[in-house]
Amino acid sequence: MRWISLRLRLMLVFALVALAAAVSASAIAYWLNRDAVLTRTQNAALDDFRKSLQDNTGSLPVTPTCPELQEAADRMAATSQKYEVLLIGKVKGGGDCAAPSDRDLFTLKVVPQTLVTAVNRQRRVDDANPYQYHLYWQRITLDGKPYLVGGAKVIGGGPTGYLLKSLDNERADLNSLAWSLGIATGLALIGSALLAQAAASTVLRPVQRLGEAARRLGEGKLDTRLQVSGTDELAELSRTFNKTAESLQQRVEDLSAREAASRRFVADMSHELRTPLTAITAVTEVLEDEADSLDPMIAPAVQLVVSETRRLNDLVENLMEVTRFDAGTARLVLDDVDVADQVTACIDARAWLDAVELDAERGIMARLDPRRLDVILANLIGNALKHGGSPVRVSVRPEARGDEGDRLVIEVRDHGPGIPEDVLPHVFDRFYKASASRPRSEGSGLGLSIALENAHIHGGEITAANSPEGGAVFTLILPRDSEADPPEEGAARPGEQGTGPGSPEGGAR
């Protein structure tokens, strides 16, 4: 259970509330019982002491002897209240006599001085105070045990009496009560935890099911639904989730159907265009061969037809390639390739040897799809030549990545003005052109996006940046040992994929 989980927080809240309530109730109950017990005990002892003091000192002479005081103290201590007595008074022959019922326990030194002062203080008699002397009491502790000390002076010149009563039994009773209340508090805390667990299960189980359903929905399982029972807020939330999931599923199905129809349309259109394009291409080749013998007035028109036919042919090939990527039917045909030879062949086939500088050692082998690597290189180098200007430098280097395996890094750098910062995020977007004033440039805006898709199918990546020394730098990173996915049912076989775009397709610069 995580410390931040809602279940734990709910249980903690229940436990804290229950603990606060139980502790408050226990504390109130304890103090009320403590006050009641002590008040009852001390009132009983003081009332008995007052009566016993009146009864036993009333029969004494005005100036008793010390033995008579001692005898009176012993009689007073023999009551059922079980307290010790100390009588102090003037005796025959002059002087004071202190007569304790227990000399080892109760002497005048035990009595607090504040209590002695209060007992011996004579108060003025008036309508509000009919007596000169009053009975006073105080709780003290002797040797770690609680006691009640009380005292009063007999009116009319009699002795002064003090009592000492142990409160040890009351303390034991109160300790037992405290333990009982503590156990009750602990039981209340356990009960609150169980109640919180039950409440959390009742409340959080639907929330957990809702979270799990949302997770499955996010994973693409759009048929996820919740079982709804009850009429509370959680049930209403589940109904809302089901309606939302149903609406989302319907919308996704509609969009998927439209996307599939669009892909089929592009694929069918591309296939249908290939037949007339083949015938047109053949005618344009004948016209191109006869261009020198044509009327100078129509030669530019013929050249325009030839160039536009080639552009249209490249566009159809690119559209077919994009359709394969979108449909997931594009597959790798891997072979062990000497990367330097592959780059040289790409440059030589397009007559770029004079405009491209190659920095690559022979013998750097990689397991790649040669045709797709050629497509990537043709688009990157052609884009650099078209928009950046020569010389274009192509460098190839291997890079060890430890546990991640070895990589192949190919950099294509030009010496042009670079790529504007607002264009960099879009250079690989389909049909994107940096300048709106060149809508009919030779490129279709698909070349770099096709190069990126071919890098992705190898498990690699292409990045674009500006060099600090000037010009744009495209970096192709590929694993040196790509893994080919097995063709799925209905997928195009290598021989059915066509030759792909053989000429560079820029369009982002």
C-alpha positions, 0 to 999 in steps of 0.5 A, spaced: 500 500 500 502 506 497 503 512 503 499 516 498 493 512 496 486 514 498 485 508 502 490 509 507 488 516 507 481 514 508 483 509 514 488 515 517 482 520 517 477 515 520 483 513 525 484 520 527 477 522 528 476 515 532 482 517 536 480 524 538 473 522 540 475 516 544 481 520 547 476 526 549 471 521 551 476 517 556 479 524 558 472 527 560 470 520 563 476 520 567 476 527 570 469 526 572 470 520 575 476 522 579 473 528 581 467 524 584 471 519 587 476 524 591 470 528 592 466 523 595 472 520 599 474 527 602 467 529 604 466 523 608 472 523 611 472 530 613 464 530 615 466 524 620 472 528 622 468 534 624 463 530 628 468 526 631 472 532 633 466 535 636 464 529 640 471 527 643 473 534 645 467 536 648 468 531 654 475 534 655 476 538 660 478 546 658 485 544 660 486 537 659 492 533 660 497 530 654 494 523 656 487 525 655 489 528 648 492 522 646 486 518 648 482 522 644 486 522 638 486 514 638 478 514 639 478 519 633 482 514 629 478 508 630 473 510 626 471 506 619 474 512 615 481 509 617 485 516 618 490 518 622 489 524 627 493 529 630 491 533 636 494 539 639 492 543 645 494 547 651 495 542 657 495 542 665 502 545 667 502 550 661 505 548 654 503 545 648 502 537 647 501 534 640 498 527 641 498 523 634 495 517 633 501 514 629 507 518 631 511 514 625 507 517 620 503 523 622 507 529 625 506 536 625 511 536 620 507 533 615 502 538 615 503 544 610 505 550 613 499 554 609 494 549 612 496 550 619 496 558 617 489 557 615 486 553 620 489 557 626 487 564 623 481 567 626 476 570 622 471 575 624 464 573 625 458 577 622 452 575 618 456 572 612 461 568 617 458 565 623 464 562 625 471 564 627 474 558 625 473 553 619 475 546 617 480 546 611 483 541 607 489 539 602 492 533 598 499 532 599 504 526 597 508 522 602 513 517 599 510 517 592 503 516 595 497 520 595 494 523 602 488 528 604 490 532 610 485 536 613 484 541 620 480 545 624 480 548 631 475 547 636 471 553 637 471 556 644 478 554 646 479 547 645 484 543 641 486 543 634 485 537 630 488 534 624 487 528 620 491 524 615 487 519 610 491 515 605 488 516 598 492 510 595 485 505 594 482 511 590 488 512 586 488 504 585 481 505 583 482 511 578 488 507 575 484 501 573 479 506 570 484 509 566 487 502 564 479 500 562 478 507 558 485 506 555 483 499 552 476 502 550 480 507 546 484 502 543 478 497 541 475 504 538 481 505 534 481 498 532 473 498 530 474 505 526 480 502 522 475 496 520 470 501 519 474 505 515 477 499 511 469 497 510 468 504 508 474 504 503 472 498 500 465 500 499 467 507 496 474 505 493 472 499 489 468 502 484 473 508 483 479 502 482 474 499 477 473 506 474 481 507 474 482 500 471 477 501 465 480 508 464 487 505 463 484 499 458 481 505 454 487 509 454 490 502 451 486 502 446 480 497 448 475 502 446 469 496 448 471 497 455 465 498 459 463 498 467 457 494 470 453 499 473 448 498 480 445 503 484 443 510 484 448 513 488 454 518 485 459 513 483 453 509 479 452 515 475 459 516 474 460 509 471 454 511 467 457 517 464 464 513 463 460 508 459 456 513 455 463 517 454 467 510 452 461 508 447 461 515 444 469 515 443 469 508 440 463 510 435 468 516 433 474 512 433 471 507 428 468 513 424 475 516 423 478 509 422 473 508 417 475 514 413 482 513 414 482 507 411 477 509 405 482 515 404 488 510 404 485 505 399 483 511 395 490 514 395 493 507 394 488 505 388 489 512 385 496 511 385 496 504 382 491 507 377 495 512 375 501 508 374 499 505 367 497 511 364 504 514 367 508 508 364 505 510 357 506 517 358 513 516 360 515 512 354 512 518 350 516 523 353 522 519 353 521 519 345 520 526 345 526 527 349 530 523 344 527 527 338 528 534 342 534 536 338 530 535 331 523 539 334 521 546 332 525 551 337 518 554 338 515 547 341 522 545 344 520 548 351 513 545 351 516 538 350 521 539 355 516 542 360 512 536 359 518 531 360 520 534 367 513 534 369 511 527 367 518 525 371 515 529 377 508 526 377 511 519 376 516 521 382 509 523 386 505 517 385 511 513 387 512 517 393 504 516 395 504 509 394 510 508 399 507 513 404 501 508 403 505 502 405 507 505 411 500 508 413 498 501 412 503 497 416 505 493 410 512 496 409 517 490 410 525 490 411 529 486 406 535 485 410 542 484 407 550 485 410 552 492 407 558 496 406 556 502 408 561 506 404 560 502 398 552 504 399 553 511 400 558 511 394 553 508 389 548 512 391 552 518 389 554 515 383 548 513 381 545 520 381 552 524 378 553 527 385 560 525 385 563 532 384 558 536 389 559 531 395 565 530 399 565 523 402 568 521 409 567 514 410 572 508 411 571 502 407 569 496 411 564 499 416 558 493 415 551 494 417 545 489 416 540 494 413 535 494 407 540 497 401 534 499 397 531 503 403 538 506 405 539 508 398 532 512 399 534 515 405 541 517 403 538 520 396 533 524 399 538 527 405 543 529 400 538 531 394 535 536 399 542 538 401 544 540 394 537 543 392 536 547 398 543 548 402 548 548 396 554 544 395 559 542 397 555 537 401 559 533 406 557 526 408 560 523 414 560 515 416 562 513 423 560 507 427 558 508 435 558 503 440 553 504 445 554 498 450 548 494 452 544 498 447 548 495 441 552 498 436 550 504 432 551 507 425 551 515 424 551 518 418 551 526 417 549 530 411 552 537 412 551 543 407 554 550 407 547 553 405 544 558 410 541 553 414 534 552 416 530 557 420 528 556 427 520 556 426 521 551 420 526 546 424 520 542 427 516 541 421 522 539 416 519 532 416 512 533 416 508 531 409 507 536 404 510 541 408 514 547 404 518 552 408 516 558 403 509 559 401 511 562 395 514 556 392 508 551 392 510 548 385 517 547 386 520 541 384 519 537 390 512 534 393 514 535 400 514 527 401 521 526 401 524 527 408 518 524 411 519 518 407 526 518 409 524 518 416 519 513 415 525 508 412 529 510 418 524 508 423 522 501 420 530 500 421 529 502 428 533 508 427 532 516 427 533 522 423 534 529 426 535 536 423 539 541 426 543 547 424 551 547 424 555 552 429 559 553 423 553 554 418 549 550 414 544 545 416 546 538 418 541 532 418 544 526 422 541 519 421 542 514 426 541 506 425 542 500 429 548 496 425 544 490 426 536 491 424 531 486 425 526 484 420 519 483 422 516 477 419 511 479 413 503 479 416 498 476 412 496 480 406 502 484 407 506 486 400 512 481 399 519 485 397 518 483 390 511 487 390 513 493 393 516 497 387 522 500 386 520 506 391 522 513 390 529 513 386 530 521 386 531 526 391 524 529 394 526 535 398 520 540 400 522 542 407 527 548 406 
